[in-house]
Amino acid sequence: MPKVNLYNVEGKVVGEKNLKADVFGVKVDNNLVHEVVTGLRASARGHWAHTKTRGEVRGGGKKPWKQKGTGRARHGSSRSPIWVGGGITFGPRGERDYTVKINRKAKKLAFLMSLSDKAANDKLILVEALTSAKGKTKELTVLLGKLPAKGKLVLVTVGRDVMLSRSVRNLPSVNLLGAGSVGLLDVLRSDYLVMTPEAAAKFEATYGKKA
């Protein structure tokens, strides 16, 4: 059963908390995590590349020159793919779908592996409370500065705190999320996960095995 230190708002260790092994102690399979991440990123890809066929390019309705008698090759439209400014043959079309099917169980397991990796490498920080009385960035900066967490941070709480949301807005390296909104990519992109014990309990209740 994994254990993590519990910090107070002064940045001091005030105890330890046992976490469920089936949520925060899952053995990491890098191949599975890579497969799920690749699928998620592919599914989020937009079909922006779109070329026009000769029927969609503007102009070219008039025959460039008469069929016979000019000595030149016959053409019916200046928007033919062999003309400059004409349509594109076999170009990318906006109808393409990049979605990759990801099994629900695999997605869930990869997410638990990412949480477990953070816990195993001391990248999971539990804080008694994450609050900001006045909604000032300085308040949150002082609190985070007392914790052993540097770099890109994801703060995880239960419920919405307006003042805390205000204090995070001016910190580009800090992302505030609810326990129900955290995803695999959020965890992997962060250097540290900073959450309250209530948020950890939310994860355990949502993803843990039912007794």
N, C-alpha and C positions, 0 to 999 in steps of 0.2 A: 504494500500500500504506500503510494508516494506521499511524502511530507514536504510542505513548503512553509517558510517562515511567514509569520503574520506581523506586519508593521503598523505602527500608529501614525498619526499625522505628523509626528515629530521625526519620523524616519527611524525609530528605534524598534528593535525586535521585541515583541511582547508575548510571543508564544509560537506554537506550531499548529498547523492544521492538517489533519489527515484527509486526503482526497481519494475518491473511489478509483480503484485500479482499472475498472472497465471504461473509464472516461479519461483519466489523466495518467494511466500507466500502461497504455497499449503499445505493443512492440511496433516499431516503425519499419515500414516497407517502402523504401525510396521509389521503387518501380511503380507501386500502386499510386503513391502521391503524385509522381510525375505524370502518370496516365490521366488522373483526374484533373490536374492543373491544366494539362494540354487540352483536354476536352472542354473545360470551363472557358478557357481563353478563346478557343475556336468558336464556341457557341456565342460568345459575346462579340465576335467579329461582325462588322457591318458589311453589306454588299454595296460598297460605294462605287466600285469600278463599273462603268457602263458606257459602252460605245454604241454608236448609231449605225444601223444598216443603211443601205442605199435608199430604202423606202422611208427612212426617218430624217435623213439629212435635208436641210432646207435648200430649195432651188433645184435647178436641173430639169425642169419640166419640158423645156424646149429641146428638140434634137439639135446638137451642135452644128451640123452641116448636113446637106442632103446625102441620101444613101449612095448615089453613084455619081461618077463624073469628076470628083475632086482629086482622085489619085491617093487619097488618104484612107485609112482603115475606117470601116463603118462604126458609128457610135450612136446610141439612142439617147444617152443622157450624160451630162457632165458630172453626175454624181455617182457614176459607176465606181466600184472599188479600185479600179486601175487608174483613176484620175486623182490628181491632187485636190483635196477638199471633198473627195467622195466618201461613200460609206466604208465601213470597216468589215472585212470578211473574217469570221471566226474570232472576233474580239470578245473581251469580257462583257457579260451581260448582268444586269442588276437582279436577275431572277435567281442567281446562285445562292444556295443555302449552305452555310458552313457549320451548321449545328452538328455536334457529335453527341451521340447517346451515351449517357453515363448511368450506370446502374445505381439505384438509390442506396443500396447497402454499401457499395464501393465508395460513393461520395461521403456517406456518413463516416465510414471507417477512416478514410483519408483525413477528414476533419479531426477526428479523435487522435489520430497519429500526430497531427500538427500540434494539438494541445499537449499531448504527452511529451513531445520533443521539447517544448518550451519548459515544461515542469522538470524534465530530467536534466536540463542544462541550466537550471537556475534563471531562466528567462521569464518565469511566471512570478509576479509580485502580488501578494495579497495585502491590501490596505484596509484598515478598519472602516475608513470612510473616505469617499471622494466627493468633496463638496466645495463650494465657493460662496461665501456669505454675500459678497457684494458683486459677484460676476466679473471681477477684475482679473486680467491675465496675470498680473504680478502675484496674486494669491496662489494661483495654481502653479506658477513657475517656482515659487518658494517651496511648495509642497513636493513637487516632483524632484526638485534639486536635493532634497533630503533622502530620496530613495536611491537604491543602487540600480537605477534604470537610466540608460543613456541611448541616444539615437532615436530611431523612429518608434513611437509608442502608440499602443492602442489601449485606451481606457475603456473598461467594460463595467457598466453599472446595471442596476435593475430599475426600471422606471425612468421617466424623463425629469431632468433637473435643468430648469431654464437658466439659472445662474451659472451652473457648471458649463452649459453649452456656450454661454457668452464668453466665459473665460478661456475657452479652447479655440475660439475663432481666429485669434491672432497668432496661433502656434502652428505653423505649417507641418511640423514633424509630429504632431499629436492628433490622434483621431479618436473621437468619442463615439462609442457605439453601445446600444443596448444588448443585453445578453442574447436576445432572440434575433439580433441582426448580424452577428458576427459570422463570417464565412471563412472558408479555407484560405482564400487569397488574402484576406485581411490579416490572418495570423502569420502567414508566410512572409508577407511584406513588412512586418513589424520586427523590430529588434527585441522588444519586451512587451509582454502583456501585463497590464496593471489592472487589477480588478478587485472588487469587494468580495468578502466571503459570501454575501447573498448572490452575487453573480456566479460564483463557483458552484454554489448549491443549485442554481438555476440550470447550469450545464449538466450537473449530475442528475437532476430530476428529469431533464429532457432526453438526455442520451444514455443514461445509465440503465442497466438491466433492472427490470422491475422485480421486487422481492416476491 
